[in-house]
Amino acid sequence: MKSLRTIALKEAQTRISPEVKSPSAKISDFFGLNVFDKRKMRDFLSKEVYEKLTIAIDQGELIGQEEANQIATAMKSWAMSKGATHYTHWFQPLTGTTAEKHDAFFEPSSDGAIEKFSGAALVQQEPDASSFPNGGIRNTFEARGYTAWDPSSPAFIMENKAGKTLCIPTVFVSYTGEALDYKAPLLKALAALDKAAVDVCQYFDKGITKVNASLGIEQEYFLVDESLFNARPDLVLTGRALFGHMSAKGQQLEDHYFGSIPDRVFTFMVDFENEALKLGIPLKTRHNEVAPSQFECAPIYEEINLAIDHNQLLMDLMEKVARRHHFRVLLHEKPYAGINGSGKHNNWSMITNTGKNLLAPGKTPKNNLMFLTFFVNTIKAVHEHADLLRASIASVSNDHRLGANEAPPAIISIFLGQQLNEVLDEIEHSRISKKIKEDNALWLGIPKIPQILLDNTDRNRTSPFAFTGNKFELRAVGSSANSSAPMTVLNAIVAEQLTKFKVEVDKLIKKGDKKDIALLTVIKKYIKESKNIRFEGNGYSQEWEDEANLRGLSNIKTTPKALDAYVSEKTTALFTATNIFSKRELHARHEIMLENYYKKLQIEARVMGEVANTSIIPAAIAYQNTLIENVKGLKELGLNDEAVAVPLGIVNKLSEHLGQVKSNIDSMLEERKATNKIDDTREKSIAYDEKVKSYFETIRYHVDKLEQIVDDSVWPLPKFRELLFLK
């Protein structure tokens, strides 16, 4: 009987890509086709209701019941004109994925049936809150929760072969009002930043009445053939290969990055990009990433709430469309040991209603006091709450990536670039007359290529938080993560810092200092206080770990301990003062994240044991039996010991590695049983990390050694060379 691996290899090598046709040669013709955006609102709403809705979207004002009814009717009419038969409140619970419950527009009536959608159904629904992660906020017998419409993120239609559904972005809260999702606290953090930033902007421009945080998310991912994926239980159940010896060729030739995109992959990209563009996701960039079978897509910057909704939608779309092409998308941060993992770089800035980017330095940033104000306050905020920012990107999968050679370390530091560092140093020492060099150009010396003006900052891929010209790039976020968690933290800490800044500046002005002198005095103070977090060197090096320790910077390498920052007194004060989280909500989230951590390790341990016991060990024993028969045959022929030395030596090596695999699997099982008896969630998570997970590498080492010894034709799992290079 053919093995699953053999069948999978044959299928993977005979794939034919489906035909993909774009709706139009011009993307502008179909961009936002399935979105109830402002243009469609104008077409389906009265002028009065449209104006009230846009005010609600832009300024956060409440929508009345009468207007909600009219909006619901218009939304239903538009959706039905597009072929939608159902609607759903689309939300982001703390599972890390999105959730939806579909209801039909159809309702029976005395005359037969009608299609109906009320303002009440638009504004609020009641899913079961006890069936989602809640950290003890809701009991099984206290099931009620609410989803509530978020007008700032437009409704959209999700298309499937069998039908279309109107999706309405919502927040998700418990019956008692606590947030049970990612969106609700994010919206509160954005409101806090808006208020604090506008207040500070008044020092410079009275016309600024609104500040939006903007975000561009670079999404990395791997593709693997569907048949090969299905032949790997570890990929199916955990998202990563728990076993597998690295292919002889990996990424060492550096020939995949920005290389020619394979035809089958390109067809998939065009297909999911078309679907994304119809949903208003402004995808701009596609390319090969560093590792084999690793790729990236990136959109244009958007308002942060919408950008995160779009990223969540994008991940869902990628997985759905991949199946049409007999691919599977791997969003795990480290699906394959030995090559780069995947991240989700978050490029963050602040934009005013007048169109000014508050983090754009201009030609002479040192003389641009407004830029320096927001620039230095952001640095100060990250310095004050580095441990919390580290906690916000912590997960069991991201632990594999942080500190490896493709991701920043677990130490939070900030890269600014030489020129801006010099500016801050000069301000710190009161030498503020020197201007930034404007003649620093890089001449490539190649005909027909113009001079490239060097940016005020270089790029430092080893920095977790780097300034890149007119924005900060948080590079430490994992590829599978919901960016709401780190973005809630970042916007909250900057809001808090700007509020403190204004208090200090106003005190100096009240004492008689001129405004600019007061601003610069506080900026200078913050530069001194936050200097330790600025680092321009190699974040991967041991020297930096040693230096960071001397500077007093934390280096928390595992999730259970990193998450402690969420329930510290400092964090509680931050979030309660800004009304983003209550103390109860913070402790609930801490509990949820810890529980998620140990459960994922629990699954990995169980899968590792099952695959080793039912696939790896039997295959190795079968090959060993073949060798034993070979040894017997050679001896029956009367050959000497030298003639049987090779097969006998392999038999002994197989026995050695088989013994190690089996004994460590059994020991891990006993450790897991003991750990499962621990009641305290934090202690259980730490025990899974330090005791259960400690067996993983040893078991993997011996399984990978077996892979190198056992006859290739009987090895049960697709190998890395097949997973990475068959596409």
ZAMARGU-4260 file (C-alpha; in steps of 0.2 Angstrom, whole numbers, plus 5000, padded with zeros to 4 digits):
<rodrens>
0) 5000/5000/5000 | 5007/5017/4995 | 5010/5029/5010 | 5002/5045/5012 | 5018/5054/5009
5) 5020/5045/4992 | 5003/5050/4987 | 5005/5067/4993 | 5022/5069/4983 | 5013/5063/4967
10) 4999/5075/4969 | 5010/5090/4973 | 5020/5087/4957 | 5005/5086/4946 | 4995/5102/4951
15) 4987/5113/4938 | 4983/5131/4944 | 4965/5136/4941 | 4961/5150/4929 | 4960/5167/4938
20) 4952/5182/4929 | 4953/5199/4937 | 4936/5209/4937 | 4944/5222/4927 | 4961/5227/4920
25) 4961/5243/4931 | 4960/5240/4950 | 4951/5256/4952 | 4936/5249/4943 | 4933/5235/4956
30) 4942/5242/4972 | 4929/5242/4986 | 4916/5234/4976 | 4909/5224/4990 | 4911/5238/5003
35) 4897/5249/5010 | 4908/5264/5009 | 4904/5282/5008 | 4901/5283/4990 | 4888/5269/4992
40) 4881/5277/5007 | 4877/5293/4997 | 4868/5282/4984 | 4857/5273/4997 | 4855/5286/5011
45) 4846/5302/5012 | 4857/5317/5013 | 4853/5321/5031 | 4856/5303/5037 | 4872/5302/5027
50) 4879/5317/5035 | 4874/5311/5052 | 4883/5294/5049 | 4899/5303/5042 | 4899/5313/5058
55) 4897/5298/5068 | 4912/5289/5059 | 4923/5304/5059 | 4919/5311/5076 | 4912/5297/5086
60) 4895/5304/5089 | 4881/5292/5093 | 4868/5287/5080 | 4849/5289/5085 | 4837/5274/5083
65) 4828/5282/5068 | 4844/5285/5059 | 4849/5267/5063 | 4833/5260/5055 | 4836/5270/5039
70) 4854/5265/5038 | 4849/5247/5041 | 4836/5248/5027 | 4849/5255/5015 | 4862/5243/5020
75) 4850/5228/5017 | 4845/5236/5000 | 4863/5237/4995 | 4868/5220/5001 | 4853/5212/4992
80) 4857/5221/4976 | 4873/5212/4977 | 4865/5195/4980 | 4867/5194/4999 | 4854/5184/5008
85) 4861/5184/5026 | 4870/5196/5038 | 4881/5194/5052 | 4890/5204/5066 | 4908/5201/5062
90) 4919/5202/5078 | 4936/5198/5085 | 4935/5187/5101 | 4950/5183/5111 | 4953/5167/5102
95) 4964/5176/5089 | 4952/5173/5075 | 4936/5181/5069 | 4919/5176/5073 | 4902/5177/5065
100) 4884/5170/5066 | 4874/5171/5051 | 4855/5177/5051 | 4844/5178/5036 | 4835/5194/5030
105) 4821/5182/5027 | 4806/5183/5039 | 4789/5174/5038 | 4774/5186/5037 | 4755/5184/5035
110) 4757/5186/5016 | 4771/5173/5015 | 4788/5181/5018 | 4798/5197/5018 | 4816/5202/5019
115) 4819/5213/5034 | 4833/5221/5043 | 4830/5233/5057 | 4841/5246/5066 | 4840/5236/5081
120) 4848/5221/5072 | 4861/5232/5065 | 4866/5240/5081 | 4866/5226/5093 | 4866/5206/5094
125) 4867/5194/5108 | 4880/5180/5105 | 4884/5167/5119 | 4898/5176/5129 | 4902/5160/5140
130) 4908/5150/5125 | 4922/5162/5121 | 4938/5165/5131 | 4933/5177/5145 | 4945/5174/5159
135) 4932/5170/5172 | 4921/5186/5168 | 4907/5175/5162 | 4901/5158/5169 | 4893/5145/5158
140) 4876/5149/5166 | 4879/5167/5163 | 4879/5166/5144 | 4873/5183/5138 | 4885/5195/5129
145) 4883/5209/5116 | 4890/5213/5099 | 4888/5232/5095 | 4891/5240/5078 | 4907/5249/5074
150) 4902/5263/5061 | 4920/5268/5059 | 4923/5251/5050 | 4912/5249/5034 | 4901/5234/5032
155) 4906/5222/5018 | 4900/5207/5008 | 4909/5191/5010 | 4907/5180/4994 | 4907/5161/4994
160) 4902/5149/4980 | 4886/5145/4989 | 4881/5163/4993 | 4885/5180/5000 | 4884/5187/5017
165) 4883/5205/5024 | 4897/5207/5037 | 4895/5221/5050 | 4911/5225/5060 | 4907/5225/5079
170) 4914/5225/5096 | 4910/5211/5108 | 4907/5214/5127 | 4900/5204/5141 | 4882/5207/5149
175) 4891/5217/5163 | 4901/5228/5150 | 4918/5221/5150 | 4927/5219/5134 | 4928/5201/5127
180) 4937/5206/5111 | 4952/5215/5103 | 4942/5229/5095 | 4934/5238/5110 | 4950/5242/5120
185) 4958/5247/5103 | 4944/5260/5100 | 4946/5267/5118 | 4965/5268/5116 | 4963/5277/5099
190) 4951/5289/5107 | 4963/5292/5122 | 4977/5296/5109 | 4966/5307/5099 | 4962/5318/5114
195) 4980/5319/5121 | 4988/5322/5104 | 4975/5336/5099 | 4978/5344/5116 | 4997/5345/5113
200) 4994/5350/5095 | 4986/5366/5101 | 5004/5372/5105 | 5007/5373/5087 | 4991/5373/5077
205) 4974/5378/5083 | 4966/5371/5067 | 4970/5353/5072 | 4955/5345/5080 | 4957/5327/5076
210) 4972/5315/5076 | 4971/5298/5069 | 4984/5284/5072 | 4989/5276/5055 | 4995/5259/5052
215) 5003/5249/5038 | 5004/5230/5041 | 5017/5220/5032 | 5011/5202/5032 | 5023/5187/5030
220) 5017/5169/5027 | 5022/5152/5020 | 5014/5142/5007 | 5014/5123/5006 | 5005/5111/4995
225) 4989/5105/5002 | 4993/5086/5000 | 5010/5088/5009 | 5001/5098/5022 | 4988/5085/5025
230) 5002/5071/5026 | 5010/5081/5041 | 4998/5079/5057 | 5010/5092/5066 | 5006/5105/5053
235) 4988/5102/5053 | 4986/5102/5071 | 4999/5115/5077 | 5004/5125/5062 | 5022/5120/5063
240) 5033/5105/5059 | 5037/5098/5076 | 5050/5086/5068 | 5060/5088/5052 | 5079/5088/5048
245) 5083/5104/5038 | 5085/5102/5019 | 5103/5102/5012 | 5098/5118/5003 | 5088/5131/5014
250) 5090/5150/5013 | 5109/5150/5013 | 5111/5155/4995 | 5100/5170/4998 | 5092/5167/4981
255) 5073/5167/4986 | 5072/5185/4993 | 5064/5196/4979 | 5066/5182/4967 | 5055/5178/4953
260) 5038/5172/4960 | 5034/5154/4955 | 5019/5153/4942 | 5007/5144/4954 | 5011/5155/4968
265) 5008/5171/4957 | 4991/5164/4952 | 4986/5162/4970 | 4993/5179/4974 | 4982/5187/4960
270) 4967/5178/4966 | 4967/5183/4984 | 4973/5200/4980 | 4957/5202/4969 | 4946/5196/4983
275) 4955/5208/4995 | 4954/5223/4984 | 4935/5220/4981 | 4934/5221/5000 | 4943/5238/5000
280) 4959/5231/5007 | 4972/5242/4998 | 4986/5229/4994 | 5001/5237/4986 | 5016/5225/4987
285) 5019/5207/4984 | 5036/5198/4984 | 5046/5183/4989 | 5053/5183/5007 | 5070/5176/5013
290) 5065/5158/5016 | 5060/5146/5003 | 5041/5146/5001 | 5040/5162/5011 | 5031/5177/5004
295) 5025/5194/5010 | 5010/5206/5005 | 5008/5224/5011 | 4994/5237/5010 | 4995/5256/5009
300) 4993/5264/5026 | 4976/5266/5034 | 4967/5272/5049 | 4972/5260/5062 | 4956/5252/5067
305) 4952/5249/5048 | 4970/5243/5045 | 4968/5229/5058 | 4951/5224/5052 | 4958/5223/5035
310) 4972/5212/5041 | 4961/5200/5050 | 4950/5199/5034 | 4966/5197/5024 | 4972/5182/5034
315) 4955/5174/5032 | 4954/5177/5014 | 4972/5170/5011 | 4967/5154/5019 | 4951/5152/5010
320) 4958/5156/4993 | 4973/5145/4996 | 4962/5130/4996 | 4956/5134/4978 | 4974/5132/4973
325) 4977/5117/4983 | 4989/5127/4995 | 4988/5129/5013 | 4994/5146/5021 | 5005/5144/5036
330) 5004/5160/5047 | 5014/5152/5062 | 5028/5162/5067 | 5041/5148/5065 | 5033/5133/5055
335) 5051/5126/5050 | 5066/5126/5062 | 5082/5131/5053 | 5075/5145/5042 | 5067/5162/5045
340) 5051/5163/5053 | 5037/5176/5049 | 5032/5192/5057 | 5019/5206/5055 | 5028/5222/5054
345) 5017/5236/5061 | 5021/5253/5054 | 5013/5267/5065 | 5011/5285/5064 | 4999/5299/5069
350) 4990/5310/5056 | 4980/5326/5059 | 4964/5332/5052 | 4975/5345/5042 | 4984/5331/5034
355) 5001/5333/5044 | 5010/5317/5049 | 5016/5321/5066 | 5031/5310/5064 | 5037/5317/5048
360) 5053/5327/5052 | 5055/5338/5036 | 5071/5344/5031 | 5077/5351/5047 | 5069/5341/5061
365) 5079/5349/5075 | 5070/5365/5071 | 5054/5357/5069 | 5048/5358/5087 | 5031/5349/5083
370) 5040/5334/5076 | 5052/5333/5091 | 5038/5334/5103 | 5029/5319/5096 | 5045/5310/5092
375) 5052/5311/5109 | 5036/5308/5118 | 5034/5291/5109 | 5052/5286/5114 | 5049/5291/5132
380) 5032/5281/5132 | 5041/5265/5125 | 5055/5268/5138 | 5042/5269/5152 | 5032/5254/5147
385) 5044/5243/5138 | 5039/5227/5148 | 5021/5230/5143 | 5025/5232/5125 | 5035/5216/5126
390) 5020/5207/5134 | 5008/5213/5120 | 5018/5203/5107 | 5021/5188/5118 | 5014/5171/5112
395) 5019/5153/5112 | 5023/5154/5093 | 5032/5171/5094 | 5044/5164/5107 | 5051/5153/5093
400) 5055/5168/5083 | 5060/5182/5095 | 5079/5183/5096 | 5082/5172/5081 | 5091/5178/5066
405) 5076/5185/5057 | 5067/5194/5071 | 5071/5207/5085 | 5076/5200/5102 | 5065/5200/5117
410) 5074/5216/5123 | 5064/5231/5118 | 5075/5245/5111 | 5073/5259/5099 | 5083/5263/5083
415) 5083/5281/5077 | 5098/5282/5065 | 5114/5292/5066 | 5107/5309/5062 | 5092/5309/5073
420) 5103/5302/5087 | 5115/5317/5085 | 5100/5329/5085 | 5094/5322/5102 | 5112/5321/5109
425) 5114/5340/5104 | 5098/5345/5112 | 5102/5335/5128 | 5118/5345/5129 | 5110/5361/5124
430) 5119/5362/5107 | 5104/5365/5096 | 5111/5376/5082 | 5118/5363/5071 | 5107/5357/5057
435) 5104/5340/5049 | 5115/5337/5034 | 5106/5338/5018 | 5120/5334/5006 | 5122/5316/5012
440) 5119/5307/4996 | 5123/5289/4990 | 5129/5289/4972 | 5128/5272/4964 | 5139/5276/4950
445) 5127/5267/4938 | 5122/5276/4922 | 5104/5281/4920 | 5101/5278/4939 | 5099/5295/4948
450) 5107/5299/4965 | 5098/5292/4980 | 5096/5304/4994 | 5100/5295/5010 | 5085/5295/5022
455) 5088/5302/5039 | 5088/5285/5046 | 5095/5268/5040 | 5085/5252/5042 | 5090/5241/5057
460) 5081/5224/5055 | 5087/5219/5072 | 5078/5232/5081 | 5060/5229/5088 | 5055/5247/5087
465) 5064/5257/5074 | 5061/5274/5067 | 5060/5273/5048 | 5059/5291/5041 | 5041/5296/5045
470) 5035/5282/5056 | 5040/5269/5069 | 5040/5251/5064 | 5036/5238/5077 | 5045/5223/5070
475) 5042/5211/5084 | 5023/5207/5081 | 5021/5189/5076 | 5013/5184/5059 | 4998/5176/5066
480) 4994/5189/5079 | 4980/5201/5080 | 4989/5218/5079 | 4976/5226/5091 | 4985/5220/5106
485) 5001/5229/5103 | 4993/5243/5095 | 4981/5246/5110 | 4997/5246/5121 | 5006/5258/5110
490) 4992/5270/5107 | 4988/5270/5126 | 5006/5273/5132 | 5009/5287/5120 | 4992/5295/5125
495) 4997/5294/5143 | 5014/5301/5140 | 5007/5316/5130 | 4995/5320/5144 | 5010/5320/5156
500) 5020/5331/5144 | 5006/5344/5143 | 5005/5345/5162 | 5023/5348/5163 | 5024/5361/5149
505) 5009/5370/5156 | 5017/5371/5173 | 5032/5379/5166 | 5022/5391/5155 | 5012/5396/5171
510) 5029/5400/5179 | 5033/5412/5166 | 5043/5402/5153 | 5039/5406/5135 | 5030/5392/5126
515) 5045/5386/5115 | 5057/5386/5130 | 5045/5376/5140 | 5042/5363/5126 | 5061/5361/5124
520) 5065/5360/5142 | 5053/5346/5144 | 5059/5337/5128 | 5077/5339/5134 | 5072/5331/5151
525) 5063/5316/5142 | 5078/5314/5131 | 5090/5311/5146 | 5077/5300/5155 | 5074/5288/5140
530) 5092/5287/5133 | 5095/5270/5139 | 5082/5262/5127 | 5090/5270/5112 | 5102/5257/5103
535) 5110/5258/5085 | 5119/5242/5085 | 5116/5223/5082 | 5102/5217/5092 | 5106/5199/5089
540) 5123/5200/5097 | 5128/5194/5114 | 5136/5210/5117 | 5119/5219/5116 | 5112/5207/5129
545) 5126/5211/5141 | 5124/5230/5137 | 5105/5229/5139 | 5107/5221/5156 | 5119/5235/5162
550) 5107/5248/5156 | 5093/5240/5166 | 5083/5234/5151 | 5072/5218/5153 | 5076/5203/5143
555) 5060/5192/5146 | 5062/5177/5134 | 5046/5167/5137 | 5028/5172/5137 | 5022/5166/5154
560) 5034/5178/5163 | 5032/5192/5150 | 5013/5192/5153 | 5016/5198/5171 | 5017/5216/5164
565) 4998/5215/5160 | 4994/5214/5179 | 5007/5226/5186 | 5002/5241/5197 | 5010/5252/5183
570) 5000/5244/5169 | 4984/5245/5180 | 4986/5263/5183 | 4989/5266/5164 | 4974/5257/5158
575) 4962/5263/5172 | 4967/5281/5170 | 4964/5280/5151 | 4947/5270/5154 | 4954/5257/5142
580) 4953/5242/5154 | 4947/5239/5171 | 4958/5230/5184 | 4946/5215/5182 | 4948/5215/5163
585) 4967/5215/5164 | 4967/5200/5175 | 4954/5191/5164 | 4965/5194/5149 | 4981/5189/5158
590) 4972/5173/5163 | 4966/5170/5145 | 4983/5173/5137 | 4991/5161/5150 | 4978/5148/5147
595) 4981/5149/5128 | 4999/5147/5131 | 4999/5131/5140 | 4985/5124/5130 | 4995/5126/5114
600) 5010/5118/5122 | 4999/5104/5128 | 4992/5101/5110 | 5010/5101/5103 | 5016/5088/5117
605) 5001/5077/5113 | 5004/5078/5094 | 5023/5075/5096 | 5019/5059/5106 | 5006/5053/5094
610) 5016/5055/5079 | 5032/5048/5086 | 5023/5032/5093 | 5012/5029/5078 | 5022/5034/5063
615) 5040/5037/5067 | 5044/5023/5078 | 5035/5010/5068 | 5044/5016/5052 | 5061/5015/5060
620) 5057/4998/5067 | 5051/4992/5050 | 5068/4998/5042 | 5077/4990/5057 | 5069/4973/5053
625) 5074/4974/5035 | 5092/4977/5040 | 5091/4963/5053 | 5085/4951/5039 | 5100/4958/5028
630) 5112/4954/5042 | 5105/4936/5044 | 5106/4933/5025 | 5124/4939/5025 | 5129/4928/5039
635) 5120/4913/5031 | 5131/4916/5016 | 5146/4913/5028 | 5152/4931/5026 | 5163/4938/5040
640) 5160/4951/5053 | 5167/4965/5042 | 5154/4961/5029 | 5139/4964/5041 | 5147/4979/5050
645) 5138/4992/5040 | 5120/4986/5042 | 5123/4980/5060 | 5130/4997/5064 | 5115/5005/5057
650) 5104/4993/5067 | 5113/4999/5083 | 5111/5017/5079 | 5092/5015/5075 | 5091/5006/5092
655) 5100/5020/5101 | 5089/5034/5094 | 5073/5024/5095 | 5076/5021/5114 | 5079/5040/5116
660) 5063/5044/5107 | 5053/5032/5117 | 5060/5036/5134 | 5058/5054/5132 | 5041/5053/5125
665) 5036/5043/5140 | 5044/5055/5152 | 5036/5070/5144 | 5019/5061/5146 | 5022/5059/5164
670) 5028/5077/5166 | 5012/5083/5157 | 5001/5073/5168 | 5009/5081/5183 | 5008/5098/5176
675) 4990/5096/5172 | 4986/5094/5190 | 4992/5112/5194 | 4977/5123/5197 | 4986/5140/5196
680) 4986/5145/5178 | 5002/5155/5179 | 5011/5141/5188 | 5004/5128/5175 | 5010/5139/5161
685) 5028/5141/5168 | 5028/5122/5171 | 5023/5118/5153 | 5037/5130/5147 | 5051/5124/5159
690) 5046/5106/5161 | 5036/5099/5147 | 5043/5109/5133 | 5060/5105/5139 | 5058/5088/5131
695) 5054/5094/5114 | 5071/5098/5107 | 5078/5081/5113 | 5064/5071/5105 | 5066/5081/5089
700) 5084/5079/5089 | 5083/5060/5089 | 5068/5059/5077 | 5078/5070/5065 | 5093/5058/5067
705) 5081/5044/5062 | 5075/5053/5047 | 5093/5054/5041 | 5095/5035/5043 | 5079/5027/5039
710) 5076/5022/5020 | 5068/5037/5012 | 5055/5026/5004 | 5048/5021/5021 | 5049/5037/5030
715) 5031/5043/5034 | 5032/5062/5034 | 5035/5074/5020 | 5053/5080/5022 | 5058/5099/5023
720) 5065/5098/5005 | 5048/5093/4999 | 5038/5105/5010 | 5049/5120/5005 | 5053/5117/4987
725) 5038/5108/4979 | 5026/5122/4974
</rodrens>
